[in-house]
Amino acid sequence: MGAPKKKKDSSLFPDSIGSAFDTLTKLITSPLGSMLPMKEDSHERIARSPGIEHARGVDEAPEPGSIPIQCIDYGATNFEQNSFATVAELISHQRPGWSQSRWINVEGLNPFVINELRKAYGFHTLAAEDALNTPQRAKMEPYDNHTAIIAHMVRFAGESLTSEQVTFIVIEDLLITFQEKPGDVWDPVRKRIEKTTSRFRRYSTWYLVYALLDAIVDNVFPILEHYGDALNALEEQAMNDPKPIIQQSIYVIKRELYGLRRSTWPLRELTSKLSFDESSPVDKKVQTYMRDVHDHALQIIDLIESSREMTNSLQDFYISIVSNRMNEVMKALTIMASLFMPITFLAGLYGMNFEFIPELGWRYSYPTFLSICVICTISLLWYFKRNGWIGK
C-alpha cells in the first residue's frame, strides 16, 4: 500500500484571517440586535401597566437600616430631627402638634418603601413610578392635591463626578424627597432650619423646596470652577510639554461637561415654571426667591457652554502645538538631508567601478574632494540662513 494521501485543505484563508473575515461579515450582515442584545428587563417595561403597584419587589421589605430615612419637623419655635431604620417606624411616628412643616428624606430607591409612603400620604402612583424609574427629565408634574418635582443633583463623590435624580413630593405642609443613594449637598440647609430666626420658620414648605433646589443649582458653580482650573493647567502643560495624556484629559473633561449640561439644562425650564407660570403652586412670596434660582440656572448654562467652547479650543490648540512640533522635526530632517545630498552625489559619482576616471590618479584628489564637500555644506547653510529657513 502506498503512503496515505494528505487531506487537501479546502480553506482559502488561515484560521486567524478566516476568523477575522467571518467576524467582519457578521458585523456587516447581522442586525444590530444580534450584536447589542437588549437588557433582560427591557421587554418587561414595554406596555407595562402604569404605576408602582406592579414594580418588581414592591411587596418585599428591605433590610432594616438599608434605606436610611430622616424626618425633620419644625415650627415657629421648635425643631426636631429623627432617623428611622424602616418605613413602618416613620409612618407610626406621630407628628408633633407644633410642627409647621415636615421634611421626609429617603436615601435610596426601593419600591416597597416608595409604595408604603404613597399609601400613607396619598400621592399619585405615577409620581411614585417616576421616583423609582431613573433617569427622568427634570420637570414639574402637578396633581390634584400635591406636586411632583424631579431634578438632578450633581456633585463630586471622591474624584469622580456623579449625577443622581432627586424627586420632590410636595403635599401642603409635607415634603418628601427621594434620592438614589446616600449623601447630598443639603447639610447647609439643615443647619439653617435649626435656627429659630431663619425664614423656614415663617414661610411655607415651598420655601424649603426653594432652598433645596437652590443648593442643587449653586453646587454646580464650584464644579465648573474646578473644571476651569483644570483646563488652565492643561493649557499651560500643552504649551510647555505636550504629551498624549493631555488629549485624553481634555476628552474626559469634555465628556463630563456634556453630562453636566444634560443634567442642568432642563433646570432652566423647571425653575421658569415654578417662578413665572401662572399655574405655579409656589407661594407668591417664595416665587421671588425662586426667580433667583432661575437666574442662577441661566448663569450655569452659560458657564457650561463657555467651558465646552474652551475645551474645544484647547483641543485644537493641542493639535496645532503637536503639528508645529512635528513640522519642526520634519524641517530639521529635511535640512540635514539637503546638506548631505551633494556630498552623497559626489561620493556616489566617484564610487563607481569605472576604470578610467581621471581624478582617481591625481595626487590631490582626496583633499580636493573633502574641500568640495565642505564648501557645498557651507554654501547650503548660508543659503538656508539667507532665506530664513534656519536660525529663527
C-alpha positions as CSV (number, residue, x, y, z in Angstrom):
1,M,0.0,0.0,0.0
2,G,1.2,3.4,-0.8
3,A,1.5,6.3,1.7
4,P,-1.9,7.8,2.7
5,K,-2.7,10.9,0.8
6,K,-2.7,14.1,2.7
7,K,-6.1,15.7,3.0
8,K,-6.3,18.8,0.9
9,D,-7.1,21.9,3.0
10,S,-10.2,23.5,1.5
11,S,-9.9,26.7,3.5
12,L,-9.0,29.7,1.4
13,F,-7.5,31.6,4.5
14,P,-5.5,30.7,7.5
15,D,-7.5,30.2,10.7
16,S,-6.9,33.7,12.1
17,I,-7.6,35.5,8.9
18,G,-10.7,33.4,8.2
19,S,-12.0,34.1,11.7
20,A,-11.5,37.8,11.3
21,F,-13.2,37.7,7.9
22,D,-16.2,35.8,9.4
23,T,-16.5,38.4,12.2
24,L,-16.4,41.3,9.7
25,T,-19.0,39.6,7.6
26,K,-21.2,39.1,10.7
27,L,-20.9,42.8,11.6
28,I,-21.9,43.9,8.2
29,T,-24.8,41.4,7.6
30,S,-26.2,40.9,11.0
31,P,-28.9,43.2,12.5
32,L,-28.0,45.4,15.4
33,G,-29.9,43.4,17.9
34,S,-27.7,40.4,17.5
35,M,-24.6,42.4,18.3
36,L,-26.2,44.5,21.1
37,P,-28.8,42.4,22.9
38,M,-31.4,44.2,24.9
39,K,-31.3,44.1,28.7
40,E,-33.2,41.4,30.5
41,D,-35.8,43.7,31.9
42,S,-36.2,45.8,28.7
43,H,-39.1,43.6,27.5
44,E,-40.8,43.8,30.8
45,R,-41.1,47.6,30.6
46,I,-42.9,47.5,27.2
47,A,-46.6,48.1,27.6
48,R,-46.4,47.5,31.3
49,S,-49.3,48.7,33.5
50,P,-48.6,52.3,34.7
51,G,-47.9,52.9,38.3
52,I,-45.7,51.5,41.0
53,E,-48.0,48.7,42.2
54,H,-46.7,46.3,39.6
55,A,-43.0,47.1,40.1
56,R,-40.7,44.2,40.9
57,G,-40.0,43.9,44.7
58,V,-42.9,46.2,45.7
59,D,-44.0,43.6,48.3
60,E,-40.6,42.8,49.6
61,A,-39.5,44.9,52.6
62,P,-35.8,45.9,52.6
63,E,-33.4,45.0,55.4
64,P,-33.8,47.4,58.4
65,G,-31.3,50.3,58.0
66,S,-30.5,49.6,54.4
67,I,-32.6,52.5,53.2
68,P,-31.9,55.5,55.6
69,I,-34.9,57.7,56.3
70,Q,-34.6,61.1,58.0
71,C,-37.5,63.2,59.3
72,I,-37.3,66.9,60.2
73,D,-40.2,68.7,61.9
74,Y,-40.0,72.4,62.5
75,G,-42.3,75.1,63.6
76,A,-42.2,78.7,64.7
77,T,-40.2,77.9,67.9
78,N,-39.4,74.2,67.8
79,F,-37.2,71.8,65.8
80,E,-37.0,68.0,65.8
81,Q,-34.9,65.6,63.7
82,N,-35.2,61.8,63.8
83,S,-33.8,58.9,61.8
84,F,-35.7,55.6,61.1
85,A,-34.5,52.2,60.1
86,T,-37.8,51.2,58.5
87,V,-40.6,52.9,56.7
88,A,-43.1,51.5,59.3
89,E,-41.3,53.3,62.1
90,L,-41.6,56.5,60.2
91,I,-45.3,56.2,59.5
92,S,-46.1,55.2,63.1
93,H,-44.2,58.3,64.4
94,Q,-46.7,60.9,65.4
95,R,-46.2,64.3,64.0
96,P,-45.9,67.0,66.8
97,G,-48.7,69.4,67.2
98,W,-46.4,72.4,66.9
99,S,-44.9,71.2,63.5
100,Q,-45.5,73.8,60.8
101,S,-43.7,71.7,58.1
102,R,-42.3,68.2,57.9
103,W,-39.5,67.0,55.6
104,I,-39.0,63.3,55.0
105,N,-35.8,62.4,53.1
106,V,-35.3,58.9,51.8
107,E,-31.8,58.0,50.8
108,G,-32.2,55.1,48.3
109,L,-34.8,54.0,45.8
110,N,-36.8,50.9,47.0
111,P,-40.2,50.1,45.5
112,F,-41.6,48.8,48.8
113,V,-40.6,52.0,50.7
114,I,-41.9,54.3,48.0
115,N,-45.2,52.4,47.7
116,E,-45.7,52.4,51.5
117,L,-45.2,56.2,51.6
118,R,-47.5,56.6,48.7
119,K,-50.3,54.7,50.5
120,A,-49.6,56.5,53.8
121,Y,-49.6,60.1,52.3
122,G,-51.7,59.6,49.2
123,F,-49.5,60.9,46.4
124,H,-50.1,59.6,42.8
125,T,-48.8,56.3,41.7
126,L,-47.3,57.8,38.6
127,A,-45.3,60.2,40.7
128,A,-44.1,57.2,42.7
129,E,-43.2,55.4,39.4
130,D,-41.2,58.4,38.2
131,A,-39.3,58.5,41.5
132,L,-38.4,54.8,41.2
133,N,-37.5,54.6,37.5
134,T,-34.4,56.7,36.7
135,P,-33.3,58.8,35.0
136,Q,-36.2,61.1,34.3
137,R,-36.0,64.5,32.7
138,A,-36.2,67.4,35.2
139,K,-39.8,68.5,35.3
140,M,-42.7,69.7,37.5
141,E,-45.9,67.5,37.4
142,P,-49.0,68.9,39.2
143,Y,-51.6,66.6,40.6
144,D,-54.9,67.2,42.4
145,N,-53.6,67.8,45.9
146,H,-49.8,67.6,45.5
147,T,-47.0,68.4,43.2
148,A,-44.1,66.2,42.0
149,I,-40.8,67.8,41.0
150,I,-37.8,66.0,39.5
151,A,-34.3,67.5,39.5
152,H,-30.7,66.2,39.2
153,M,-28.1,66.7,41.8
154,V,-24.6,66.8,40.5
155,R,-21.7,66.6,43.0
156,F,-18.2,65.1,43.4
157,A,-18.0,61.7,45.1
158,G,-14.3,61.4,45.7
159,E,-12.6,62.4,42.5
160,S,-15.5,61.4,40.2
161,L,-18.5,63.5,39.1
162,T,-21.8,61.8,39.9
163,S,-25.4,62.8,39.0
164,E,-28.4,61.4,40.7
165,Q,-32.1,62.0,40.4
166,V,-33.9,63.7,43.3
167,T,-37.7,63.6,43.4
168,F,-39.8,66.1,45.5
169,I,-43.3,65.3,46.5
170,V,-45.0,68.4,48.0
171,I,-48.2,67.8,49.8
172,E,-49.3,71.1,51.5
173,D,-47.1,71.3,54.6
174,L,-45.3,68.0,53.9
175,L,-42.2,67.5,51.7
176,I,-40.9,64.0,50.7
177,T,-37.6,63.7,48.9
178,F,-36.3,60.6,47.3
179,Q,-32.6,60.3,46.5
180,E,-30.9,57.5,44.5
181,K,-28.1,57.0,47.1
182,P,-26.9,58.4,50.4
183,G,-25.2,61.7,50.5
184,D,-26.3,65.1,49.3
185,V,-25.4,68.9,49.3
186,W,-28.2,69.8,51.8
187,D,-26.2,70.0,55.0
188,P,-26.1,73.8,55.0
189,V,-29.9,73.8,54.6
190,R,-30.4,71.5,57.6
191,K,-28.2,73.8,59.7
192,R,-30.3,76.8,58.6
193,I,-33.5,75.1,59.6
194,E,-32.3,74.6,63.1
195,K,-32.0,78.4,63.6
196,T,-35.1,79.9,65.1
197,T,-34.6,83.2,63.2
198,S,-34.4,81.5,59.8
199,R,-37.1,82.2,57.1
200,F,-38.0,78.5,57.2
201,R,-39.9,79.1,60.4
202,R,-42.0,81.9,58.9
203,Y,-42.6,80.7,55.3
204,S,-44.5,77.7,53.9
205,T,-43.0,74.4,52.9
206,W,-42.3,75.8,49.4
207,Y,-39.5,77.8,50.9
208,L,-37.8,74.6,51.9
209,V,-38.3,73.3,48.3
210,Y,-36.7,76.6,47.1
211,A,-33.7,76.2,49.5
212,L,-33.1,72.6,48.4
213,L,-33.3,73.5,44.7
214,D,-31.0,76.5,45.3
215,A,-28.4,74.2,46.9
216,I,-28.5,71.8,44.0
217,V,-28.0,74.6,41.5
218,D,-25.4,76.6,43.4
219,N,-23.3,73.4,43.9
220,V,-22.6,73.4,40.2
221,F,-20.6,76.6,40.4
222,P,-17.6,75.2,42.3
223,I,-17.7,72.2,39.9
224,L,-17.4,74.5,36.9
225,E,-14.6,76.4,38.7
226,H,-12.8,73.1,39.2
227,Y,-13.0,72.3,35.5
228,G,-11.9,75.8,34.6
229,D,-8.7,75.4,36.8
230,A,-8.1,72.0,35.2
231,L,-8.4,73.4,31.7
232,N,-6.0,76.3,32.5
233,A,-3.5,73.8,33.9
234,L,-3.8,71.6,30.8
235,E,-3.3,74.7,28.6
236,E,0.0,75.5,30.3
237,Q,1.1,71.9,30.1
238,A,0.3,71.8,26.4
239,M,2.4,74.9,25.8
240,N,5.4,73.6,27.8
241,D,5.3,69.8,27.3
242,P,2.5,68.5,25.0
243,K,2.0,64.8,25.8
244,P,-0.7,62.4,24.7
245,I,-2.1,62.2,28.2
246,I,-3.2,65.9,27.7
247,Q,-5.5,65.0,24.9
248,Q,-7.0,62.1,26.9
249,S,-7.7,64.5,29.8
250,I,-9.3,67.0,27.5
251,Y,-11.6,64.3,26.2
252,V,-12.6,63.2,29.7
253,I,-13.4,66.8,30.7
254,K,-15.4,67.3,27.5
255,R,-17.4,64.2,28.2
256,E,-18.1,65.2,31.8
257,L,-19.1,68.7,30.7
258,Y,-21.6,67.2,28.3
259,G,-23.1,65.1,31.1
260,L,-23.2,68.2,33.3
261,R,-25.0,70.1,30.6
262,R,-27.5,67.3,30.1
263,S,-28.3,67.3,33.8
264,T,-28.6,71.1,34.3
265,W,-30.1,72.3,31.0
266,P,-33.7,71.2,31.9
267,L,-33.5,73.1,35.2
268,R,-34.0,76.3,33.2
269,E,-37.4,75.2,32.2
270,L,-38.3,73.7,35.6
271,T,-37.3,76.9,37.5
272,S,-39.1,79.0,34.9
273,K,-42.4,77.2,35.5
274,L,-42.0,77.4,39.3
275,S,-41.1,81.1,39.1
276,F,-43.2,82.7,36.3
277,D,-46.0,80.3,35.4
278,E,-49.5,81.5,36.4
279,S,-50.4,77.9,37.4
280,S,-47.3,77.5,39.6
281,P,-48.2,76.1,43.0
282,V,-45.4,78.1,44.7
283,D,-46.5,80.9,47.0
284,K,-46.1,84.4,45.7
285,K,-43.6,85.3,48.4
286,V,-41.5,82.2,47.6
287,Q,-41.7,82.9,43.9
288,T,-39.4,85.9,44.4
289,Y,-36.7,83.6,45.8
290,M,-37.4,81.0,43.1
291,R,-36.6,83.6,40.4
292,D,-33.1,83.8,41.9
293,V,-32.7,80.0,41.4
294,H,-33.8,80.5,37.8
295,D,-31.3,83.3,37.3
296,H,-28.5,81.0,38.7
297,A,-29.6,78.2,36.4
298,L,-29.2,80.5,33.4
299,Q,-25.7,81.5,34.6
300,I,-24.7,77.9,35.0
301,I,-25.8,77.1,31.4
302,D,-23.8,80.0,30.1
303,L,-20.7,78.9,32.0
304,I,-21.1,75.3,30.8
305,E,-21.3,76.5,27.2
306,S,-18.2,78.7,27.8
307,S,-16.3,75.8,29.3
308,R,-17.3,73.5,26.4
309,E,-16.0,76.1,23.9
310,M,-12.8,76.4,25.9
311,T,-12.4,72.7,25.8
312,N,-12.8,72.6,22.0
313,S,-10.4,75.5,21.6
314,L,-7.9,73.7,23.9
315,Q,-8.2,70.5,21.9
316,D,-7.5,72.5,18.7
317,F,-4.6,74.3,20.4
318,Y,-3.1,71.0,21.5
319,I,-3.3,69.6,18.0
320,S,-1.7,72.7,16.5
321,I,1.1,72.6,19.0
322,V,1.8,68.9,18.2
323,S,1.6,69.7,14.5
324,N,4.1,72.5,14.9
325,R,6.5,70.3,16.8
326,M,6.2,67.7,14.1
327,N,6.8,70.4,11.4
328,E,10.0,71.5,13.3
329,V,11.2,67.9,13.4
330,M,10.5,67.4,9.7
331,K,12.2,70.7,8.9
332,A,15.4,69.6,10.7
333,L,15.4,66.3,9.0
334,T,14.8,67.9,5.6
335,I,17.7,70.4,6.2
336,M,20.0,67.5,7.2
337,A,19.0,65.5,4.1
338,S,19.6,68.6,1.9
339,L,23.1,69.2,3.4
340,F,24.1,65.6,2.6
341,M,22.6,65.5,-0.8
342,P,25.5,67.0,-2.8
343,I,28.0,65.1,-0.7
344,T,26.1,61.8,-1.4
345,F,26.1,62.7,-5.1
346,L,29.9,63.2,-5.2
347,A,30.5,60.1,-3.2
348,G,28.3,58.0,-5.5
349,L,29.9,59.5,-8.6
350,Y,33.5,58.7,-7.5
351,G,32.5,55.4,-6.0
352,M,31.5,53.9,-9.4
353,N,33.7,51.0,-10.6
354,F,34.9,52.6,-13.8
355,E,38.5,52.0,-14.7
356,F,39.2,55.4,-16.4
357,I,38.2,58.2,-14.0
358,P,40.8,61.0,-14.5
359,E,40.7,62.3,-10.9
360,L,41.4,59.0,-9.3
361,G,45.0,59.0,-10.2
362,W,45.7,62.6,-9.2
363,R,47.7,63.1,-6.1
364,Y,45.5,65.8,-4.6
365,S,42.2,64.1,-5.4
366,Y,41.3,63.2,-1.8
367,P,41.9,66.7,-0.1
368,T,40.1,68.3,-3.1
369,F,37.1,66.0,-2.7
370,L,36.9,66.9,1.0
371,S,37.2,70.6,0.3
372,I,34.4,70.5,-2.2
373,C,32.2,68.7,0.3
374,V,32.9,71.3,3.0
375,I,32.3,74.2,0.5
376,C,29.0,72.7,-0.6
377,T,27.8,72.2,3.0
378,I,28.8,75.8,4.0
379,S,27.2,77.2,0.9
380,L,23.9,75.4,1.6
381,L,23.9,76.6,5.2
382,W,24.5,80.2,4.0
383,Y,21.6,79.8,1.5
384,F,19.2,78.5,4.1
385,K,20.2,81.2,6.5
386,R,19.7,83.9,3.9
387,N,16.2,82.7,3.1
388,G,15.3,82.5,6.7
389,W,14.8,78.7,6.8
390,I,17.1,78.3,9.8
391,G,18.1,80.5,12.6
392,K,14.6,81.7,13.6
